[in-house]
Amino acid sequence: MPQLSTDVLIVGAGGAGMYAAIAAARKGASVLLVDKGQVGRGGATIMAQMTVAVALGQQEPDSVDLHLTDTLQAGRGLCDEKLTLLLCENGPKRILEMDEWGTRWARENGHIKQEMAPGHSVKRCCYVDFLNTGPAVAATLRRKVSEIAAIRRISNLTVVEILVRDGRAIGCIALSLVDGQFISIEAKAVILAAGGLTKLFARNSASVNMGGEAYALALWAGAELVDMEFVQFFPIGHLAPRLVGMDPIMWDPFRYKLGGKLLNGQFEEFIDHYGSTDFGKYNATRDVAAYAILKEVEAGRGTPHSGAYLDFRHISESQLRGAFGPVIDRLLANGIDLTKMPVEVGPMAHYHMGGIRVDVNMQSRIEGLYAAGEAVGAANGANRLSCYAIT
């Protein structure tokens, strides 16, 4: 069996994996970054279209404490507060760092522009544009990784087992998807950054590699998993008419920016009947909106494709074009004229709040075995706020 050796082995090369590689290399470690797809071109980051929530306070006054309060409230009191605080404290630093590295965040009057999103108290969601933020972040990280000689990259390599000796992770066994050969990798530390598990659901917004491998590898190695029951369903994933070449979760920013109405199959607004306030505001959190749509469908008030209608017909064409830009023409090419028709939307598996239980250093209970990104559990509690996919 061929053998490789490195200081730090990182499994998964999306945004979390690439940043972990950069951070480890900064500390003087040799790094091996592996992915079962193409390094830097798979996972959830490259699919994240919209915005990133951080308390920059550049659009309006904000603070880490306020951001933390919003996150804990959305998590229904079930967050690991130490991990949540890390998320809120480090988010602004990372956005500014990415700005220095060349990510072209949208700007307004000389500052990074930020928007409001459901569950947030202030405008704190920054973006490159509403359809390409994730790809732009991934491209920035790919460039940075390529500049660091200490980071080796191997694509088409899937890790099948974490090797543990005397309670410590010492490497892995991997399988080459090119020639079917097994490879042994020796490492002083292993970081699992292979994402979540939402691809397991019939309706999902996930890339093909979100099949839960990070969780399985951690569990088999002896690590603990937490909050595995908490799967977030994106409430307004596109169902119909058929949409070609566009992401099914594209509707969220346009709903809360323009005030797109959610209607049941009888063309009635309904979310206010489920413990939220949505009429005229359109700011219900994702868990409430998803629950409300499913209950309407169960009651026989769903749309033909078992969802709800998202309706922009009360918005003028000029306002729609101002918000959607060229996306309007892409929708028209799909036979969707928002001035004349609603679209059908419904919940689809989008993000997993559970994952590997770690401490504030991201280490599991197995010494030398760490986690990053969506592989980490408990930071978001029972429900993740909007715009946290890249945060």
N, C-alpha and C positions, 0 to 999 in steps of 0.2 A: 504494500500500500504506500503510495507516494506520501511524503510528509512535508509539512510547512511549519514554520515557527514565527511567532510574533509576540510583542509585549501585550497588545490589546487586539482582540478579535471582535469585530462588530458584525452582527448578523442582521442584515436589512440595511438598504442604502437609500432610503427616502430622506426626507428632511431631517428627522431625528438622528438617523444613522450617520448621515454626512456631517452634521454638526458635532456629533460625538467624536467622530474621527478627527475633525479639526481641533477640538478641545484637547483630545489625548495627545495629538502631535505637538501642540503648543507646550505641553509639559515634558516633552522630550522622549515620548514613547514611540516605538515603531508600531504601526497600525496596519491591520489587514481588514479591509472593508469588503464584505461579500454579499451577494444578492442572488436570489434564484432567477431574477430577471436581469435587466440591464441596470448597472449601477447608476443611480441618480435619475433614472427615467421610469421607475415603477413606484408602487406604494400609493399612499393617500395624498401626499403633498402636491404632486404634479396634477392631481385632479381637483384640488381645492381652488375654486374659482374666485371666491368673493373677498371677504375682509378678515382682518386680524385684530382681535381686541386686546389693546394694551393701554395702560393709564399714562399716556404721553402728556396729556393735558395741554395739547397745542391748539385744539379746536375750541375747547372751553375748559374751565377749571376741572381738574380731576385729581385723584390721589390713589396710591396703592391701597389705602385703607378702604376707600369707597369701592374700588374694584373687588377687593376681597369680600366685602359685605355682599355685593351683588352675586358673586360666585357661590358663596356659602348659602345664600338664600335659594338660588337656583338648584343647588345640590340637595335641598330638602334636609339640611342639617346632618348629612351623612358623609361629608367630605373629611378626608384626613387634612386637618387645617394647616399642619406644617407644610405639607406638599402644596396645598392651595396657595399659601403665602409665597412659597418659592416661585410658583407660576406667575403670580401677580407682580412680585418684586423684580423678576428678571425679564419679563416681557418687554418693557420699554428699552432696556439695555440692548436686547437682541435686535429690536427693530432699528435702532440707531446704528448698531453695528452693521446690519444688512444694508443700511443706507450708505454707510462708508464704503461697503464692498461693491456698490453699484446697483442695488435694487432701486428702481425708479418709482418710489412711492408717489402717489398723486399728491399734488401740492395746491395750496390756496393761500394767496397773500404771503408767500414766503415761508409757510410752515407746512408740515405734513397734514393733509386733510383727513378728518375723521368724521364718521357717520354714526348715527344712532342705530341700534339693533334691539330686538325684543329682549327684555330682561336686564338691560343696562340702564343705569341712571342718567348717563350723560353720553355725549358723542365721543366714542373712544375707538371706533373700528376703522383702521386705516387699510389702504388697498393700493394696488398698482392700477388695475381697473377691475370692474365687477366680474369679468370672465377669465382673467389671466393672472391673478395674484399668485396662486400656487405654482404654476409653471415658471413665473418670474423668480420666485424664491428658490425653486429647485435649480434653475439655471445659474443663479448667483452662487449657490453652494457647490454645484458641479465645478464651476470655474475655480473657486477657492480650493477645493480638494485637489484639483489637477495641478495647482501651483506648489503643493507640499510634497516633497520627495519622500517623506517618511510614511506616506499613506499609499499602500499597495491596494489595487482594486481588482476584484475577480467577479465577473458576471456569470450567470447561468450555473451557480453553485448553490445547492440547497443543503442546509445543515439538517441532519437527521438525528443527532444525539449530542448532548453536552456531556463531556467527560468530567467526572468528579472523583477525586481521590482524597480520603480523610476529611470530607466535608468541605473541600475547596474545588472550585471549577478550574480545570487545567487545560481546557481546549475543547475540541469537538471532532466528530466524524461527519464528513460532508460527502455529497454525491454530485459528481459532475453531470449536468444535464446535456452536455455535448457528447461525451463518449461513454457515459455510464460507469465511470471509474470512481471508486471510493477514495477519499483523501483524508488523512489524519492531520489535524492542525493543533499544534501545541501553543498555548497562550497563558500569560500570567493573569489576564482578566478577560472576561467575556461579557459583551453588552448585547442584550437582546433588543433589537429595534425593528422587529419585523411586523409591526402593526397589529391590527385588531382582528375581528372574526365576522364582520358583517356580511361577507360573501356567502356565509352559510344560509342566509335567508333568501327566500324566493324573490321578494322585492327588495332590492338593495341599490345603493349608490357607490358600491365599493369597486376597487380595482381587483383584478383576478387573484392577487396574492394576499387578500385579506381573509385568509382561511383559518386563523387562530394558531398558526405554527409556533409563534413566540410563547403562547400560553402552554401549549403541549410540551415544548422543550423544557420550559421552566419547571413544570409539574413533574415530569419524568426525572429531572435532575434533583428534585427534592425541595424546590422552592414552594412558597405558599401563594395561592391565588386569592383574590378578594373581590367582592361585589360583582361576581360573574353574571348575576341576574339583571344587571342594569345596562340594557341596550337602548341607545337613543334612536328613535325613529324620526327621520326628517319628515315633517307633517305634510309638506306640499311638493312631494316628488311628482314629476310629470307622468301622467297616465295616458292621456289622449287629447287631441288627435296624435297620430304618429309623429314623432320628432326625430329627425335624422341628423346626426353629426353635432348634437348639442347635449350638454349635460342635463340629466333629469332633475337636478336640484338647483337649476338656475333661477328659480322664481323668487326666492326669499328676499334679496335686496330690493327688488322692484315692488314687492308687496308692501314692505314697510316704508319704502321711500315715497311711493305714489298713493298708497292706501288701497291696494287691491282687496276687494271684498271676497271673503270665503262664504259660499252659499251651499246649502244642502241641495238634494235633488229636486226640491220644491222651490228653489231659488229664494230661500230664506236665510238670513244671517243667524248663526246658532251658537257661536263660541261663548257668548255671554251666559248661556244656560248651563255652563260647565265650570263655573267658579272663576272665570277670568273676565276682563273688560276689554272687548275688542271692537265694538261698534264705533266707527269713526276714528279709531286709534290704531288698530291692527298691530298690536304689540304683544299678543299672547305668546308665552314661552312655548318651546317646541313640544314639551311633554303634554301640556294642556291642549294644544291644537291637535296633536295626533290622537289623543284620547277622545276629544270631542268628535273628530271626523269618524273614528271607528264606531262610536256609540250611535251616531246618526245612521251609519250604514246598517248596524245591527237592528235599528228601529225601522228599517225599511225606507229611510229617507236619503239614501245614497244616490250617487249618479250611476249611469249605465256600467261604468268600469269599477264600481265599488269604491268610490272616493267622494270628493266634493268638487264644486266648481270654484275656480279662481277667476274673478270677473273684474276687468279693467274698463268696461264699456262706459262707465261714468267719468272717465278721464279723457280729456281732449287729445286728438291726434298729435298736436304740437307738444303737449306735455309728455306723451308717450315717447315720441321721437327724441325729446330732450333727455329723457332718462335712459331709454334703451339704446339710443344711437343706432349703429349699423345692425344691432341684434334684431331690430324691427324687420329689416329686409330679409334676414335669415329666417325669421318666423314666417314671413309672407311666402318665402320659397317652400316652406313646409305646409302651406295652405292654412296658416293661422293668422287671421286678421283680428287683432285685439280690440279694434274699435267696433267690431260687429259680433264677436263671439267670445264666450268664456272658454277656458280650458279645464280639463279634468285633472285633479291632483289628488294624491293620497299618501299616507305614511309609507316610508320604506326605510329599512335598516341603514343607518348612516354612521354611527360611531358607537364604540363600546367604552363605557365608563369604568368597567371592571378591568382586572388584569393582574399583573404580578405585584405582590405586596413588597414594597421597598421602604428603606429609611430615607432620611433627607439627603443622603449621599447617593441615592438611587441603587443601593445594594440590597439584594434579596437576603433571605436568611442563609443562603449558601455563600460562603466567603468567595469573593472574586467573581460572582455572577450578578450582573447589573441589568437594569432595564432603562429604556428611553422611549419617549413618544407615547403612542397609543398602547404600547405594551405595558405601560405603568398603570396600576389600578389605584382608585380611591381619591385622586386629586379633585375630581369633579363630582363626587358623591353620586346621587341618584339621577342627576340630569346635568348635561353640559350646556352652558350658555351658548348662544349664537356666536359665531366668529371665533371659535376656539380651535378650529381644526389645525391651524399652524402654530398658534400660541403655545 
